[in-house]
Amino acid sequence: MTKEEAEDWAMFEKGIDRFKFTQVKIKLVEGGQLPKKMTEGAAAYDCFARTAEVNYSELQLKIKLGFCLELPQGYCAKIIPRSSIVNTNLRLSNCIGLIDCDYRGEVSAIFDLYGVEPDAYKKGDRVCQMLIERLPDIELVEVDTLSETKRGTGGYGHTGK
């Protein structure tokens, strides 16, 4: 049995058909690293810093991740924080970065600086995660009324603390 056949068999035993995988094309920028799943059960790919630029006037740290994507039609990628961000004074500035399937530029993440810690991340550090998701086919339909629910129009904090 060849190595490829052994890998196919191992995937088959896990119930995975490798021929059903959706391919996402990634072009590395000079100095970039391929995003990587760090455990077998990881939902997202860890992304590595290629460069880190501090904008002191905006109190932000822009980290270029060293790759460009070609997502299939009907997919998007989300840049989300790693859990280890709690050990820094940084927060992903818009909580999530959304990458559309037609964007071809270098993927980056912008962090807000809370306190003096512009060197929290350096080249090669795992700085965030990329979650690739299939988008449902949706049709927005304008109507005059909506169905009633128990919640109704109850908004922020309507159920209490």
Helices and strands as residue ranges (DSSP letters): H 3-13, G 18-20, E 25-28, E 45-48, E 51-55, E 60-70, E 75-81, G 83-87, E 90-92, E 97-99, E 106-113, E 126-134
